[in-house]
Amino acid sequence: MKLLEIKCSRREKVGKKDSVKLRKQGNIPCVLYGGEEIVHFFAPENDFRHLVVTPNVYLLKLDFGDKVYDAVLQDIQFHPVSDRVLHMDFLRVYKDRPVSIAIPVQLNGVPEGVKQGGKLALEARRLKARALPDILPDILQVDVSHLGLGKSIKVEELKIPGIQLLDSPNLVIASVKLTRAARGMTLEEEEAAAEEAEAAEGGEAADKSDGEETAGDSGQES
């Protein structure tokens, strides 16, 4: 993971009024969890800009002068109208303890299915991963060059040494969707095929309903 150091100050008071005062001064109220004690602190808003504007994951060095804590970002609270950051939560991490965190996904390669007219779709933008802090990457690289038309890649297919993926094994990460160009169909042909499929489904439903009624009638006669 990328490293980012933040100069922090402990809060002397905790409460809504103090938080409002800190924000007016250009600071962000924060909390650090995961240690022997919960640490309430603040830091300049501008120092957190890299965390807010990028999807990448950072390992943070929270520097309080007398102590430095390793941490990762857990949650950000935004103002509902202005989108200004109101509060941030951090989790302390230790080099010898695994940590769980959501990591953004980056797709690499041009799928075979795309070359045949398909469209690549990113289905899972982040994946939950668990590993030691020194092993966790800031981005999960996923090779999709082998995907054909109508094919997908799932979590269970990713094998990353030292990293445990916590999402469902059947979760689709990316897929190559069929398009009209890939099917060799015009818009009119595709619409006609869709109407035929709907009509066929309606006919099957009607046949099933008739069959159920017949079975019910025979039951009454017996």
MIMARLUM-522503 format. One line per 5 residues: number of its first residue (from 1); their letters; for each residue y, x, z of N, C-alpha, C. Coordinates in pm, whole numbers, plus 50000, padded with zeros to 5 digits. Each point is the difference from the previous one (the first is absolute). Layout:
BEGIN
NUM> a> Y,X,Z,Y,X,Z,Y,X,Z  ...
//
This chain:
BEGIN
1> mklle> 49880,50084,50000,50120,49916,50000,50125,50087,50000  50106,49947,49944,50127,50069,50001,50058,50001,50142  50074,50103,50030,50055,50017,50135,50149,49969,50002  50043,49926,50102,50141,49966,50017,50036,50013,50147  50105,50076,50028,50045,50020,50139,50123,49917,50027
6> ikcsr> 49999,49930,50114,50111,49914,50040,50051,50042,50137  50130,50021,50011,50061,50028,50130,50022,49868,50073  49942,49987,50118,50002,49873,50073,50067,50014,50136  50045,49885,50051,50060,49995,50134,49937,49886,50077  49964,50025,50125,49942,49895,50084,50107,49897,50035
11> rekvg> 49958,49875,50010,50093,49893,50035,50013,49992,50153  50124,49997,50047,50024,49985,50143,49984,49855,50042  50032,49907,49907,49986,49857,50028,49916,49936,49889  49929,49895,50037,49919,49926,49903,50037,49852,50008  50034,49944,49886,50039,49859,49998,50074,49968,49872
16> kkdsv> 50025,49870,49978,50062,49954,49878,50142,50054,49983  50078,49998,50109,50139,50048,49990,50006,50146,49964  49913,50079,50062,49998,50143,49972,49954,50026,49857  49904,49920,49951,49952,50016,49862,50111,49971,49899  50076,49893,50026,50113,49965,49913,50103,50114,49999
21> klrkq> 50027,50056,50115,50096,50110,50011,49953,50122,49921  49871,50031,50009,49945,50115,49928,50012,49981,49849  49973,49878,49953,50007,49974,49856,50143,50012,49949  50097,49955,50080,50141,50010,49961,50043,50147,49990  49931,50085,50074,50030,50143,49998,49923,50075,49891
26> gnipc> 49923,49924,49920,49926,50062,49891,49864,50053,50039  49947,49951,50112,49868,50042,50046,49898,49888,49988  49872,50036,50010,49892,49902,49997,49921,50008,50129  49986,49889,50072,49915,49997,50120,49853,50014,49959  49926,50080,50077,49860,50026,49966,49913,50002,50126
31> vlygg> 49869,49987,49978,49903,50010,50109,49883,50086,49952  49954,50089,50087,49884,50084,49972,49886,49957,50091  49888,49958,49938,49882,49959,50075,49891,50106,49987  49893,49980,50078,49882,50084,49984,49987,50117,50094  50100,50020,50086,49994,50111,50095,49977,49950,50141
36> eeivh> 50020,50088,50096,49985,49961,50140,50107,49902,50042  50113,50003,49930,50110,49908,50028,50061,49953,49869  50060,49881,50005,50072,49948,49884,50140,50060,50002  50041,50057,49888,50129,50068,49991,50097,49915,49918  50109,49958,50062,50108,49928,49930,50107,50102,49961
41> ffape> 50036,50001,49872,50096,50100,49954,50080,49947,49882  50093,50082,49952,50077,49965,49880,50027,50126,49920  50032,49980,49873,50033,50111,49910,50092,49947,49891  50077,50089,49934,50092,49956,49895,49927,49928,49886  50059,49892,49954,49939,49919,49894,49975,50083,49873
46> ndfrh> 50093,50088,49966,49987,50080,49878,49880,50094,50004  49956,50038,50121,49887,50093,50011,49868,49933,49962  50000,49866,49996,49877,49927,49969,49995,49952,49855  50097,50039,49918,50008,49945,49865,49875,50031,49917  49939,50118,50023,49880,50036,49923,49883,49908,50034
51> lvvtp> 49995,49951,50123,49891,49911,50040,50015,49862,49940  50124,49959,49978,50028,49863,49956,49991,49986,49848  50045,50100,49926,50012,49986,49854,49878,50048,49923  49902,50058,50068,49883,50052,49930,49873,49935,50053  49900,49981,49913,49872,49945,50047,49911,50106,50063
56> nvyll> 50038,50127,49989,49918,50109,50051,49989,49995,50153  49893,50058,50051,49977,50006,50144,50043,50136,50052  50073,50001,50110,50050,50125,50059,49940,50023,50138  49973,50126,50029,49971,50041,50137,50133,50042,50060  50038,49937,50111,50131,50021,50059,49995,50093,50119
61> kldfg> 50102,50082,50011,50023,50081,50118,50122,49941,50070  49975,49926,50107,50110,49939,50076,50045,50100,50105  50116,50059,49976,50051,50109,50084,50099,49946,50103  49962,50007,50128,50087,49955,50109,50068,50117,50071  49987,50119,49944,50060,50117,50063,49904,50068,50093
66> dkvyd> 49962,49930,50109,49905,50058,50096,49855,49978,49957  49977,49899,49914,49865,49971,49952,50004,49959,49853  49889,50029,49931,49984,49958,49860,49868,49923,49988  50009,49879,49946,49881,49916,49985,49965,49985,49852  49871,50013,49969,49952,49968,49866,49977,49850,49995
71> avlqd> 50043,49935,49891,49988,49855,49992,49995,49954,49855  49959,49874,49982,50005,49934,49869,50070,49866,50018  50062,49953,49894,50070,49871,50005,49899,49886,50002  50021,49905,50092,49911,49885,50011,50064,49871,49949  50129,49982,50024,50062,49873,49960,50151,50016,49989
76> iqfhp> 50059,49926,49906,50146,49996,49983,50044,49855,50001  50104,49971,50075,50059,49866,50001,50132,50004,49925  50013,49912,49900,50121,49994,49918,50081,49876,50032  50131,50009,49979,50086,49883,50012,49966,49905,49887  49983,49870,50028,49957,49905,49896,50098,49981,49885
81> vsdrv> 50128,50032,50022,50101,49980,49896,50044,50132,49936  50038,50097,50084,50054,50126,49949,49892,50103,49967  49876,49979,50050,49890,50096,49983,50024,50132,50072  50098,50002,50088,50024,50121,50078,49889,50015,50105  49961,50124,50027,49894,50025,50097,50051,49968,50141
86> lhmdf> 49926,49915,50072,50039,49961,50135,49925,50077,50108  49873,50030,49972,49916,50062,50103,49881,50068,49933  49950,50107,50063,49884,50070,49945,49901,50033,50112  49872,49982,49970,49893,50034,50094,49921,50118,49946  49967,50094,50090,49925,50118,49962,49876,50013,50089
91> lrvyk> 49897,50063,49945,49877,50025,50074,49978,50150,50012  49983,50046,50123,49976,50142,50021,49861,50038,49949  49990,50114,49934,49872,50047,49948,49968,50137,50058  49870,50031,50003,49952,50127,50054,49911,50067,49894  50009,50129,49988,49928,50073,49896,49848,49982,50009
96> drpvs> 49949,49979,50124,49856,49989,50018,49951,49856,50009  50089,49901,49971,49961,49859,50007,50028,49932,49866  49901,49927,49947,50022,49927,49874,50109,49894,50016  50073,49975,49894,50104,49898,50000,49978,49907,49882  50030,49873,50017,49986,49901,49893,50138,49963,49946
101> iaipv> 50013,50001,49868,50131,49972,49940,49981,49951,49858  50093,49918,49952,49997,49950,49863,50064,50102,49907  49928,50038,49895,50047,50103,49908,50015,49941,49860  50111,50028,49931,50020,49945,49865,49900,50058,49900  49970,49920,49898,49904,50037,49897,50074,50039,49872
106> qlngv> 49953,50107,49937,50054,50042,49869,49885,50008,49900  50014,49929,49889,49897,49998,49896,50024,50113,49901  49894,50074,49969,50011,50112,49908,49909,49979,49879  50050,50040,49883,49921,49990,49878,50028,49874,49922  49963,50003,49871,50012,49883,49913,49861,49940,49981
111> pegvk> 49976,49880,50050,49867,49938,49990,49955,49980,49856  49868,50011,49977,49944,49975,49868,50031,49857,49956  49998,49908,50095,50029,49861,49967,50142,49977,49953  50094,50078,50051,50139,49990,49955,50012,50049,49856  49925,50103,49965,50002,50051,49863,49946,49896,49902
116> qggkl> 49918,49906,50053,49943,49895,49917,50083,49872,50004  50117,50007,50062,50090,49885,50001,50009,49926,50132  49928,50047,50103,50006,49936,50131,50126,50038,50077  50016,49940,50117,50118,50027,50083,49955,50043,50139  50051,50114,50046,49965,50052,50132,50081,49929,50107
121> alear> 49931,49956,50107,50067,49930,50109,49966,50069,50132  50103,50031,50077,49982,50056,50134,49987,49884,50097  49883,49983,50058,49972,49885,50086,50030,50029,50147  49983,50124,50043,50023,50038,50140,50098,50118,50003  50122,49972,50042,50103,50104,49999,49985,50098,50116
126> rlkar> 49937,49957,50107,49975,50087,50116,49857,49979,50050  49943,50106,50054,49868,49992,50062,50007,50056,50141  49925,49938,50090,49995,50046,50138,49900,50115,50010  50048,50113,50050,49916,50119,50011,50001,50053,50142  49889,50063,50038,49988,50059,50133,49949,50142,49987
131> alpdi> 50073,50095,50061,49962,50141,49994,50089,50079,50095  49972,50128,50014,50086,50087,50079,50134,50014,49928  50110,50011,50073,50134,50006,49938,50013,50109,49894  49936,50114,50021,50013,50110,49905,49927,49973,49868  49907,49904,50001,49922,49969,49880,50061,49886,49920
136> lpdil> 50063,49906,50068,50054,49882,49931,50104,50038,49894  49983,49953,49877,50098,50028,49894,50115,49901,50007  50110,50032,49934,50112,49905,49996,49980,49897,49890  49909,50029,49904,49967,49906,49892,49850,50012,49970  49934,49886,49976,49860,50000,49960,49992,49999,49848
141> qvdvs> 49946,50106,49943,49988,50012,49856,49871,49934,49954  50011,49906,49905,49883,49928,49950,49992,50016,49848  49890,50059,49953,49979,50021,49857,49946,49871,49937  50070,49950,49899,49958,49875,49935,49970,50022,49851  49992,50125,49957,49981,50029,49858,49868,49948,49946
146> hlglg> 49900,49979,50087,49868,49956,49956,49987,49848,49989  50100,49926,50044,49989,49853,50002,50005,49941,49860  49900,49916,49970,49997,49931,49872,50060,49862,50011  49996,49924,49892,50054,49865,49998,49929,49911,50102  50078,49928,50080,49944,49910,50098,49937,50069,50120
151> ksikv> 50016,50130,50012,49940,50075,50110,50102,50027,50110  49950,50031,50119,50088,50026,50114,49941,50111,50086  50082,50053,50088,49954,50099,50096,50026,49946,50140  49899,50011,50086,50007,49945,50135,50005,50110,50105  50032,49960,50122,50011,50095,50110,49870,50078,50019
156> eelki> 49887,49932,49986,49871,50065,50024,49972,50114,49902  50071,50003,49889,49979,50105,49900,50081,50126,50029  50095,49993,50091,50081,50117,50033,49930,50083,50107  49982,50125,49971,49939,50093,50095,50097,50116,50022  50067,49997,50116,50099,50104,50032,49953,50075,50124
161> pgiql> 49970,50128,49987,49948,50078,50113,50091,49993,50123  49941,49966,50114,50074,50000,50126,50081,49875,50026  50002,49906,49905,50082,49880,50014,49913,49875,49995  50018,49914,50097,49928,49872,50005,50096,49889,49957  49961,49925,49897,50080,49888,49954,49959,49876,50076
166> ldspn> 50096,49930,50058,49973,49889,50091,50003,49863,49934  50048,49991,49877,50003,49871,49931,49858,49960,49960  49983,49873,49964,49870,49950,49957,49948,50082,49882  49872,50038,50001,49943,50077,49889,50015,49929,49865  50006,49867,50002,50009,49922,49876,50144,49977,49954
171> lvias> 50097,50052,50074,50140,49983,49960,50026,50073,49869  50055,49928,49901,50032,50059,49870,50132,50077,50008  49996,50125,49958,50120,50085,50003,50077,49986,49869  49928,50005,49890,50063,49988,49868,49900,49941,49902  50051,49934,49896,49913,49940,49900,50067,50005,49864
176> vkltr> 49918,49992,49896,50051,49993,49863,49974,49858,49951  50106,49927,49984,49989,49859,49963,49996,49984,49848  49922,49901,49956,49993,49969,49858,50130,49935,49954  50042,50033,49880,50119,49939,49941,49961,49938,49866  50091,49924,49942,49972,49940,49868,49969,50108,49898
181> aargm> 50075,50112,50011,49979,50109,49904,49859,50057,50014  49954,50013,50126,49867,50055,50024,49892,49903,49953  50025,49868,50014,49902,49900,49957,50002,49979,49849  50110,50047,49936,50014,49976,49857,50034,49856,49970  50069,49932,50093,50032,49859,49985,50150,49980,49991
186> tleee> 50041,49900,49924,50141,49962,49997,50026,49909,50118  50128,49971,50027,50036,49911,50110,49938,49862,49979  50004,49949,49874,49945,49868,49971,49849,49998,50025  49932,50109,49961,49855,50007,50020,49965,50005,50148  50081,50074,50078,49973,50011,50143,50021,49865,50069
191> eaaae> 50108,49929,49960,50026,49869,50058,49888,49901,49965  49951,50007,49875,49892,49912,49958,49873,50030,50077  49972,50129,50023,49882,50039,50076,50010,49951,50144  50122,50007,50057,50021,49954,50137,49977,49850,50010  50049,49924,49899,49981,49855,49999,49852,49964,49987
196> eaeaa> 49928,50076,49917,49856,49976,49984,49926,50026,50131  50041,50106,50070,49935,50034,50127,50026,49891,50103  50124,49948,50004,50032,49893,50093,49922,49873,49968  49987,49970,49870,49925,49881,49959,49853,50013,50037  49947,50122,49983,49860,50024,50034,49977,49984,50150
201> eggea> 50095,50052,50079,49988,49987,50145,50007,49853,50041  50087,49922,49933,50010,49858,50031,49872,49927,49966  49938,50038,49886,49874,49937,49962,49889,50031,50097  49994,50125,50047,49898,50038,50098,50019,49924,50129  50126,49983,50042,50028,49927,50124,49957,49854,49986
206> adksd> 50024,49941,49881,49963,49860,49977,49848,49985,50002  49931,50093,49934,49853,49995,49997,49942,50011,50141  50060,50088,50080,49953,50018,50137,50022,49873,50081  50117,49938,49979,50032,49876,50072,49902,49890,49962  49968,49988,49869,49905,49898,49954,49863,50024,50059
211> geeta> 49963,50126,50009,49870,50034,50056,49991,49962,50146  50109,50021,50076,50001,49967,50142,49991,49848,50019  50071,49923,49912,49996,49855,50010,49860,49948,49971  49935,50057,49898,49866,49957,49963,49903,50026,50115  50014,50118,50061,49914,50033,50114,50022,49902,50113
216> gdsgq> 50124,49960,50020,50032,49906,50109,49942,49863,49972  50008,49957,49870,49947,49870,49965,49849,49995,50019  49930,50108,49960,49855,50001,50010,49959,49998,50147  50083,50058,50085,49970,50001,50142,50008,49859,50056  50100,49921,49952,50015,49864,50050,49884,49911,49956
221> es> 49955,50021,49875,49892,49916,49946,49869,50025,50074  49978,50121,50045,49876,50028,50071,50005,49944,50141
//
